[in-house]
Amino acid sequence: MIASHTFTQLVRMKVFYFLAVFAVLMLAASYFEMPWSRTTEDSAEQELIILKSTAMGAMAMFSVLFAIAATALLIPKDLEDRTLYTILSKPVPRLDYLLGKLLGVLLLVGSSLLIMDVVLTYLLHIRTDGLIAEEMERAKALGWPQEYIDIRKDAISQQGPTWDLQAGIGAIFFKAMIMASIALLISTFSSSTLFTIVIAVVIYFIGHFTADARNYWLHSQGVHVSAQVKLLSQTLALIFPDFQLYNIVDAAIEGKPIAGGIFRRLTILTLFYSAIYSVLAWFTFRKKEF
Protein backbone atom coordinates (compact mmCIF):
# COMPACT_ATOMS: atom_id res chain seq x y z
CA MET A 1 0.00 0.00 0.00
CA ILE A 2 2.71 2.51 1.01
CA ALA A 3 4.92 1.38 -1.88
CA SER A 4 2.16 1.82 -4.46
CA HIS A 5 1.24 5.25 -3.03
CA THR A 6 4.90 6.27 -3.19
CA PHE A 7 5.17 5.03 -6.77
CA THR A 8 2.13 7.11 -7.76
CA GLN A 9 3.41 10.11 -5.80
CA LEU A 10 6.76 10.04 -7.61
CA VAL A 11 5.18 9.62 -11.02
CA ARG A 12 3.18 12.82 -10.42
CA MET A 13 6.33 14.83 -9.61
CA LYS A 14 6.99 16.49 -12.97
CA VAL A 15 10.57 17.33 -12.05
CA PHE A 16 11.50 13.70 -12.68
CA TYR A 17 10.10 13.75 -16.20
CA PHE A 18 13.11 15.83 -17.18
CA LEU A 19 15.47 13.10 -16.01
CA ALA A 20 13.50 10.45 -17.86
CA VAL A 21 13.40 12.48 -21.09
CA PHE A 22 17.11 13.23 -20.78
CA ALA A 23 17.97 9.55 -20.41
CA VAL A 24 15.77 8.58 -23.38
CA LEU A 25 17.36 11.32 -25.52
CA MET A 26 20.78 9.99 -24.61
CA LEU A 27 19.73 6.54 -25.74
CA ALA A 28 18.35 7.93 -29.00
CA ALA A 29 21.44 10.08 -29.65
CA SER A 30 23.71 7.11 -29.09
CA TYR A 31 22.07 5.36 -32.05
CA PHE A 32 23.67 7.69 -34.58
CA GLU A 33 26.94 6.53 -36.08
CA MET A 34 30.07 8.29 -34.85
CA PRO A 35 32.21 9.36 -37.84
CA TRP A 36 35.48 8.49 -36.12
CA SER A 37 34.35 4.98 -35.21
CA ARG A 38 34.75 3.48 -38.70
CA THR A 39 38.50 3.72 -39.18
CA THR A 40 39.76 0.24 -38.24
CA GLU A 41 38.99 -3.35 -39.15
CA ASP A 42 37.01 -3.84 -35.92
CA SER A 43 35.13 -0.56 -36.43
CA ALA A 44 31.75 -2.32 -36.31
CA GLU A 45 32.49 -3.66 -32.82
CA GLN A 46 33.77 -0.25 -31.72
CA GLU A 47 30.60 1.43 -32.92
CA LEU A 48 28.45 -0.96 -30.88
CA ILE A 49 30.67 -0.44 -27.83
CA ILE A 50 30.24 3.34 -28.18
CA LEU A 51 26.49 2.83 -28.43
CA LYS A 52 26.39 0.71 -25.27
CA SER A 53 28.77 2.96 -23.38
CA THR A 54 26.78 6.12 -24.09
CA ALA A 55 23.42 4.53 -23.37
CA MET A 56 24.45 2.71 -20.19
CA GLY A 57 26.27 5.80 -18.95
CA ALA A 58 23.00 7.72 -19.27
CA MET A 59 21.12 4.90 -17.54
CA ALA A 60 23.60 4.81 -14.65
CA MET A 61 23.50 8.58 -14.17
CA PHE A 62 19.71 8.72 -14.37
CA SER A 63 19.11 5.83 -11.98
CA VAL A 64 21.49 7.10 -9.29
CA LEU A 65 20.33 10.72 -9.46
CA PHE A 66 16.71 9.63 -9.49
CA ALA A 67 17.16 7.23 -6.57
CA ILE A 68 18.89 9.89 -4.45
CA ALA A 69 16.61 12.82 -5.30
CA ALA A 70 13.36 10.86 -5.06
CA THR A 71 14.24 9.31 -1.71
CA ALA A 72 15.46 12.63 -0.29
CA LEU A 73 12.14 14.28 -1.15
CA LEU A 74 9.82 11.61 0.26
CA ILE A 75 9.81 12.27 4.02
CA PRO A 76 9.89 16.11 3.72
CA LYS A 77 7.04 15.87 1.18
CA ASP A 78 4.96 13.73 3.54
CA LEU A 79 5.63 16.17 6.38
CA GLU A 80 4.62 19.12 4.21
CA ASP A 81 1.40 17.41 3.08
CA ARG A 82 0.82 16.07 6.63
CA THR A 83 0.51 12.61 5.09
CA LEU A 84 3.10 11.31 7.55
CA TYR A 85 0.91 12.15 10.55
CA THR A 86 -2.04 10.33 9.00
CA ILE A 87 0.01 7.22 8.29
CA LEU A 88 1.74 7.06 11.67
CA SER A 89 -1.55 7.65 13.52
CA LYS A 90 -2.62 4.26 12.22
CA PRO A 91 -1.11 0.96 13.41
CA VAL A 92 1.63 1.15 10.77
CA PRO A 93 5.13 0.25 12.06
CA ARG A 94 7.70 2.87 11.17
CA LEU A 95 9.90 0.22 9.60
CA ASP A 96 7.04 -0.69 7.26
CA TYR A 97 6.66 2.98 6.36
CA LEU A 98 10.36 3.34 5.51
CA LEU A 99 10.52 0.08 3.56
CA GLY A 100 7.36 1.02 1.68
CA LYS A 101 8.90 4.34 0.66
CA LEU A 102 12.12 2.65 -0.40
CA LEU A 103 10.25 -0.02 -2.37
CA GLY A 104 8.21 2.65 -4.15
CA VAL A 105 11.38 4.43 -5.27
CA LEU A 106 12.93 1.17 -6.44
CA LEU A 107 9.78 0.25 -8.36
CA LEU A 108 9.96 3.50 -10.30
CA VAL A 109 13.73 3.27 -10.85
CA GLY A 110 13.37 -0.34 -11.95
CA SER A 111 10.48 0.49 -14.29
CA SER A 112 12.42 3.36 -15.85
CA LEU A 113 15.50 1.20 -16.34
CA LEU A 114 13.37 -1.54 -17.85
CA ILE A 115 11.93 0.88 -20.42
CA MET A 116 15.40 2.18 -21.29
CA ASP A 117 16.69 -1.40 -21.42
CA VAL A 118 14.02 -2.30 -23.97
CA VAL A 119 14.88 0.77 -26.06
CA LEU A 120 18.61 0.00 -25.89
CA THR A 121 18.12 -3.68 -26.73
CA TYR A 122 15.95 -2.80 -29.72
CA LEU A 123 18.37 -0.20 -31.06
CA LEU A 124 21.32 -2.51 -30.44
CA HIS A 125 19.59 -5.39 -32.22
CA ILE A 126 18.76 -3.25 -35.26
CA ARG A 127 22.24 -1.74 -35.40
CA THR A 128 23.96 -5.12 -34.97
CA ASP A 129 21.97 -6.66 -37.83
CA GLY A 130 22.78 -3.65 -40.01
CA LEU A 131 26.51 -3.82 -39.28
CA ILE A 132 26.60 -7.55 -39.95
CA ALA A 133 24.85 -7.00 -43.28
CA GLU A 134 27.37 -4.28 -44.19
CA GLU A 135 30.25 -6.54 -43.19
CA MET A 136 28.90 -9.41 -45.30
CA GLU A 137 28.65 -7.15 -48.34
CA ARG A 138 32.21 -6.03 -47.73
CA ALA A 139 33.37 -9.63 -47.35
CA LYS A 140 31.66 -10.59 -50.62
CA ALA A 141 33.26 -7.68 -52.45
CA LEU A 142 36.74 -8.47 -51.12
CA GLY A 143 36.42 -12.22 -51.42
CA TRP A 144 37.08 -13.11 -47.78
CA PRO A 145 37.32 -16.83 -46.89
CA GLN A 146 34.28 -18.30 -45.11
CA GLU A 147 36.20 -19.00 -41.90
CA TYR A 148 37.14 -15.33 -41.54
CA ILE A 149 33.58 -14.27 -42.39
CA ASP A 150 32.26 -16.45 -39.55
CA ILE A 151 34.82 -14.99 -37.14
CA ARG A 152 33.82 -11.43 -38.04
CA LYS A 153 30.13 -12.25 -37.75
CA ASP A 154 30.61 -13.78 -34.28
CA ALA A 155 32.75 -10.84 -33.16
CA ILE A 156 30.06 -8.32 -34.13
CA SER A 157 27.25 -10.43 -32.65
CA GLN A 158 29.12 -10.60 -29.34
CA GLN A 159 28.80 -6.81 -29.05
CA GLY A 160 25.05 -6.95 -29.65
CA PRO A 161 22.26 -7.65 -27.14
CA THR A 162 23.32 -10.47 -24.82
CA TRP A 163 22.46 -11.77 -21.36
CA ASP A 164 25.79 -10.40 -20.14
CA LEU A 165 24.56 -6.94 -21.11
CA GLN A 166 21.47 -7.52 -18.96
CA ALA A 167 23.74 -8.41 -16.04
CA GLY A 168 25.47 -5.05 -16.47
CA ILE A 169 22.12 -3.24 -16.39
CA GLY A 170 21.25 -5.24 -13.29
CA ALA A 171 24.45 -3.93 -11.66
CA ILE A 172 23.32 -0.37 -12.50
CA PHE A 173 20.05 -1.05 -10.66
CA PHE A 174 21.95 -2.49 -7.70
CA LYS A 175 23.99 0.70 -7.31
CA ALA A 176 20.82 2.78 -7.48
CA MET A 177 19.26 0.53 -4.85
CA ILE A 178 22.17 1.07 -2.47
CA MET A 179 22.12 4.83 -3.02
CA ALA A 180 18.37 4.97 -2.36
CA SER A 181 18.95 3.14 0.94
CA ILE A 182 21.73 5.57 1.88
CA ALA A 183 19.57 8.58 1.00
CA LEU A 184 16.76 7.10 3.10
CA LEU A 185 19.11 6.82 6.09
CA ILE A 186 20.36 10.40 5.72
CA SER A 187 16.83 11.79 5.31
CA THR A 188 15.75 10.32 8.66
CA PHE A 189 18.04 12.65 10.61
CA SER A 190 18.41 15.52 8.12
CA SER A 191 15.84 18.30 7.88
CA SER A 192 17.26 19.55 4.57
CA THR A 193 16.57 17.82 1.27
CA LEU A 194 19.58 19.54 -0.30
CA PHE A 195 21.85 18.29 2.48
CA THR A 196 20.60 14.74 1.95
CA ILE A 197 21.23 14.91 -1.80
CA VAL A 198 24.70 16.45 -1.46
CA ILE A 199 25.90 13.97 1.18
CA ALA A 200 24.51 11.01 -0.77
CA VAL A 201 26.26 12.17 -3.96
CA VAL A 202 29.53 12.58 -2.02
CA ILE A 203 29.19 9.05 -0.63
CA TYR A 204 28.50 7.77 -4.16
CA PHE A 205 31.75 9.22 -5.48
CA ILE A 206 33.69 8.06 -2.43
CA GLY A 207 32.36 4.56 -3.01
CA HIS A 208 34.22 4.40 -6.31
CA PHE A 209 37.57 4.99 -4.59
CA THR A 210 36.96 3.13 -1.32
CA ALA A 211 38.80 -0.04 -2.30
CA ASP A 212 41.90 1.75 -3.59
CA ALA A 213 42.09 4.03 -0.55
CA ARG A 214 41.60 1.11 1.85
CA ASN A 215 44.25 -1.04 0.15
CA TYR A 216 46.72 1.84 0.12
CA TRP A 217 46.08 2.57 3.80
CA LEU A 218 46.46 -1.07 4.86
CA HIS A 219 49.61 -1.39 2.76
CA SER A 220 51.10 1.70 4.42
CA GLN A 221 50.59 0.02 7.81
CA GLY A 222 53.17 -2.62 6.95
CA VAL A 223 53.03 -6.39 7.12
CA HIS A 224 51.61 -6.59 10.64
CA VAL A 225 48.20 -4.93 10.68
CA SER A 226 46.53 -4.65 14.07
CA ALA A 227 43.02 -5.94 14.76
CA GLN A 228 41.87 -2.39 15.47
CA VAL A 229 43.02 -1.22 12.03
CA LYS A 230 41.26 -4.14 10.34
CA LEU A 231 38.06 -3.40 12.31
CA LEU A 232 38.21 0.25 11.33
CA SER A 233 38.73 -0.73 7.70
CA GLN A 234 35.70 -3.03 7.78
CA THR A 235 33.60 -0.32 9.45
CA LEU A 236 34.50 2.16 6.73
CA ALA A 237 33.56 -0.46 4.14
CA LEU A 238 30.06 -0.52 5.65
CA ILE A 239 29.72 3.26 5.66
CA PHE A 240 31.12 3.70 2.16
CA PRO A 241 30.12 0.79 -0.13
CA ASP A 242 32.74 -0.44 -2.57
CA PHE A 243 31.25 0.36 -5.97
CA GLN A 244 34.32 -0.98 -7.76
CA LEU A 245 32.81 -4.41 -7.19
CA TYR A 246 30.06 -3.42 -9.61
CA ASN A 247 32.46 -2.84 -12.48
CA ILE A 248 30.87 -5.70 -14.41
CA VAL A 249 29.12 -2.84 -16.20
CA ASP A 250 32.40 -2.13 -18.00
CA ALA A 251 32.75 -5.80 -18.92
CA ALA A 252 29.17 -5.84 -20.24
CA ILE A 253 29.88 -2.79 -22.41
CA GLU A 254 32.99 -4.45 -23.86
CA GLY A 255 31.04 -7.63 -24.62
CA LYS A 256 32.98 -9.78 -22.17
CA PRO A 257 31.27 -12.79 -20.52
CA ILE A 258 30.09 -12.32 -16.92
CA ALA A 259 30.05 -15.38 -14.67
CA GLY A 260 26.74 -16.12 -12.99
CA GLY A 261 28.50 -16.51 -9.65
CA ILE A 262 29.72 -12.92 -9.77
CA PHE A 263 26.20 -11.61 -10.38
CA ARG A 264 24.82 -13.71 -7.52
CA ARG A 265 27.48 -12.35 -5.16
CA LEU A 266 26.60 -8.80 -6.19
CA THR A 267 22.93 -9.54 -5.53
CA ILE A 268 23.70 -10.76 -2.02
CA LEU A 269 26.05 -7.84 -1.36
CA THR A 270 23.42 -5.33 -2.52
CA LEU A 271 20.76 -6.85 -0.29
CA PHE A 272 23.21 -6.78 2.62
CA TYR A 273 24.08 -3.10 2.13
CA SER A 274 20.43 -2.12 1.67
CA ALA A 275 19.40 -4.05 4.77
CA ILE A 276 22.12 -2.41 6.88
CA TYR A 277 21.18 1.12 5.79
CA SER A 278 17.45 0.41 6.16
CA VAL A 279 17.86 -0.89 9.71
CA LEU A 280 20.00 2.12 10.64
CA ALA A 281 17.33 4.38 9.13
CA TRP A 282 14.69 2.65 11.25
CA PHE A 283 16.75 3.10 14.43
CA THR A 284 16.98 6.81 13.72
CA PHE A 285 13.39 7.26 12.55
CA ARG A 286 11.74 5.37 15.38
CA LYS A 287 13.06 7.89 17.94
CA LYS A 288 11.70 10.92 16.12
CA GLU A 289 8.49 12.55 17.36
CA PHE A 290 5.97 13.95 14.90
C-alpha positions in Angstrom: 0.0 0.0 0.0 2.7 2.5 1.0 4.9 1.4 -1.9 2.2 1.8 -4.5 1.2 5.2 -3.0 4.9 6.3 -3.2 5.2 5.0 -6.8 2.1 7.1 -7.8 3.4 10.1 -5.8 6.8 10.0 -7.6 5.2 9.6 -11.0 3.2 12.8 -10.4 6.3 14.8 -9.6 7.0 16.5 -13.0 10.6 17.3 -12.1 11.5 13.7 -12.7 10.1 13.7 -16.2 13.1 15.8 -17.2 15.5 13.1 -16.0 13.5 10.5 -17.9 13.4 12.5 -21.1 17.1 13.2 -20.8 18.0 9.6 -20.4 15.8 8.6 -23.4 17.4 11.3 -25.5 20.8 10.0 -24.6 19.7 6.5 -25.7 18.3 7.9 -29.0 21.4 10.1 -29.6 23.7 7.1 -29.1 22.1 5.4 -32.0 23.7 7.7 -34.6 26.9 6.5 -36.1 30.1 8.3 -34.9 32.2 9.4 -37.8 35.5 8.5 -36.1 34.3 5.0 -35.2 34.7 3.5 -38.7 38.5 3.7 -39.2 39.8 0.2 -38.2 39.0 -3.3 -39.1 37.0 -3.8 -35.9 35.1 -0.6 -36.4 31.7 -2.3 -36.3 32.5 -3.7 -32.8 33.8 -0.2 -31.7 30.6 1.4 -32.9 28.4 -1.0 -30.9 30.7 -0.4 -27.8 30.2 3.3 -28.2 26.5 2.8 -28.4 26.4 0.7 -25.3 28.8 3.0 -23.4 26.8 6.1 -24.1 23.4 4.5 -23.4 24.5 2.7 -20.2 26.3 5.8 -18.9 23.0 7.7 -19.3 21.1 4.9 -17.5 23.6 4.8 -14.7 23.5 8.6 -14.2 19.7 8.7 -14.4 19.1 5.8 -12.0 21.5 7.1 -9.3 20.3 10.7 -9.5 16.7 9.6 -9.5 17.2 7.2 -6.6 18.9 9.9 -4.5 16.6 12.8 -5.3 13.4 10.9 -5.1 14.2 9.3 -1.7 15.5 12.6 -0.3 12.1 14.3 -1.1 9.8 11.6 0.3 9.8 12.3 4.0 9.9 16.1 3.7 7.0 15.9 1.2 5.0 13.7 3.5 5.6 16.2 6.4 4.6 19.1 4.2 1.4 17.4 3.1 0.8 16.1 6.6 0.5 12.6 5.1 3.1 11.3 7.5 0.9 12.2 10.5 -2.0 10.3 9.0 0.0 7.2 8.3 1.7 7.1 11.7 -1.5 7.7 13.5 -2.6 4.3 12.2 -1.1 1.0 13.4 1.6 1.2 10.8 5.1 0.3 12.1 7.7 2.9 11.2 9.9 0.2 9.6 7.0 -0.7 7.3 6.7 3.0 6.4 10.4 3.3 5.5 10.5 0.1 3.6 7.4 1.0 1.7 8.9 4.3 0.7 12.1 2.6 -0.4 10.3 0.0 -2.4 8.2 2.7 -4.1 11.4 4.4 -5.3 12.9 1.2 -6.4 9.8 0.3 -8.4 10.0 3.5 -10.3 13.7 3.3 -10.8 13.4 -0.3 -12.0 10.5 0.5 -14.3 12.4 3.4 -15.8 15.5 1.2 -16.3 13.4 -1.5 -17.9 11.9 0.9 -20.4 15.4 2.2 -21.3 16.7 -1.4 -21.4 14.0 -2.3 -24.0 14.9 0.8 -26.1 18.6 0.0 -25.9 18.1 -3.7 -26.7 16.0 -2.8 -29.7 18.4 -0.2 -31.1 21.3 -2.5 -30.4 19.6 -5.4 -32.2 18.8 -3.3 -35.3 22.2 -1.7 -35.4 24.0 -5.1 -35.0 22.0 -6.7 -37.8 22.8 -3.7 -40.0 26.5 -3.8 -39.3 26.6 -7.6 -39.9 24.9 -7.0 -43.3 27.4 -4.3 -44.2 30.3 -6.5 -43.2 28.9 -9.4 -45.3 28.6 -7.1 -48.3 32.2 -6.0 -47.7 33.4 -9.6 -47.3 31.7 -10.6 -50.6 33.3 -7.7 -52.4 36.7 -8.5 -51.1 36.4 -12.2 -51.4 37.1 -13.1 -47.8 37.3 -16.8 -46.9 34.3 -18.3 -45.1 36.2 -19.0 -41.9 37.1 -15.3 -41.5 33.6 -14.3 -42.4 32.3 -16.5 -39.6 34.8 -15.0 -37.1 33.8 -11.4 -38.0 30.1 -12.2 -37.7 30.6 -13.8 -34.3 32.7 -10.8 -33.2 30.1 -8.3 -34.1 27.2 -10.4 -32.7 29.1 -10.6 -29.3 28.8 -6.8 -29.1 25.0 -6.9 -29.7 22.3 -7.6 -27.1 23.3 -10.5 -24.8 22.5 -11.8 -21.4 25.8 -10.4 -20.1 24.6 -6.9 -21.1 21.5 -7.5 -19.0 23.7 -8.4 -16.0 25.5 -5.1 -16.5 22.1 -3.2 -16.4 21.3 -5.2 -13.3 24.4 -3.9 -11.7 23.3 -0.4 -12.5 20.1 -1.0 -10.7 21.9 -2.5 -7.7 24.0 0.7 -7.3 20.8 2.8 -7.5 19.3 0.5 -4.8 22.2 1.1 -2.5 22.1 4.8 -3.0 18.4 5.0 -2.4 19.0 3.1 0.9 21.7 5.6 1.9 19.6 8.6 1.0 16.8 7.1 3.1 19.1 6.8 6.1 20.4 10.4 5.7 16.8 11.8 5.3 15.8 10.3 8.7 18.0 12.7 10.6 18.4 15.5 8.1 15.8 18.3 7.9 17.3 19.6 4.6 16.6 17.8 1.3 19.6 19.5 -0.3 21.8 18.3 2.5 20.6 14.7 1.9 21.2 14.9 -1.8 24.7 16.5 -1.5 25.9 14.0 1.2 24.5 11.0 -0.8 26.3 12.2 -4.0 29.5 12.6 -2.0 29.2 9.0 -0.6 28.5 7.8 -4.2 31.7 9.2 -5.5 33.7 8.1 -2.4 32.4 4.6 -3.0 34.2 4.4 -6.3 37.6 5.0 -4.6 37.0 3.1 -1.3 38.8 0.0 -2.3 41.9 1.8 -3.6 42.1 4.0 -0.5 41.6 1.1 1.8 44.3 -1.0 0.1 46.7 1.8 0.1 46.1 2.6 3.8 46.5 -1.1 4.9 49.6 -1.4 2.8 51.1 1.7 4.4 50.6 0.0 7.8 53.2 -2.6 6.9 53.0 -6.4 7.1 51.6 -6.6 10.6 48.2 -4.9 10.7 46.5 -4.6 14.1 43.0 -5.9 14.8 41.9 -2.4 15.5 43.0 -1.2 12.0 41.3 -4.1 10.3 38.1 -3.4 12.3 38.2 0.3 11.3 38.7 -0.7 7.7 35.7 -3.0 7.8 33.6 -0.3 9.4 34.5 2.2 6.7 33.6 -0.5 4.1 30.1 -0.5 5.6 29.7 3.3 5.7 31.1 3.7 2.2 30.1 0.8 -0.1 32.7 -0.4 -2.6 31.3 0.4 -6.0 34.3 -1.0 -7.8 32.8 -4.4 -7.2 30.1 -3.4 -9.6 32.5 -2.8 -12.5 30.9 -5.7 -14.4 29.1 -2.8 -16.2 32.4 -2.1 -18.0 32.7 -5.8 -18.9 29.2 -5.8 -20.2 29.9 -2.8 -22.4 33.0 -4.4 -23.9 31.0 -7.6 -24.6 33.0 -9.8 -22.2 31.3 -12.8 -20.5 30.1 -12.3 -16.9 30.0 -15.4 -14.7 26.7 -16.1 -13.0 28.5 -16.5 -9.7 29.7 -12.9 -9.8 26.2 -11.6 -10.4 24.8 -13.7 -7.5 27.5 -12.4 -5.2 26.6 -8.8 -6.2 22.9 -9.5 -5.5 23.7 -10.8 -2.0 26.0 -7.8 -1.4 23.4 -5.3 -2.5 20.8 -6.9 -0.3 23.2 -6.8 2.6 24.1 -3.1 2.1 20.4 -2.1 1.7 19.4 -4.1 4.8 22.1 -2.4 6.9 21.2 1.1 5.8 17.4 0.4 6.2 17.9 -0.9 9.7 20.0 2.1 10.6 17.3 4.4 9.1 14.7 2.7 11.2 16.7 3.1 14.4 17.0 6.8 13.7 13.4 7.3 12.5 11.7 5.4 15.4 13.1 7.9 17.9 11.7 10.9 16.1 8.5 12.6 17.4 6.0 13.9 14.9 
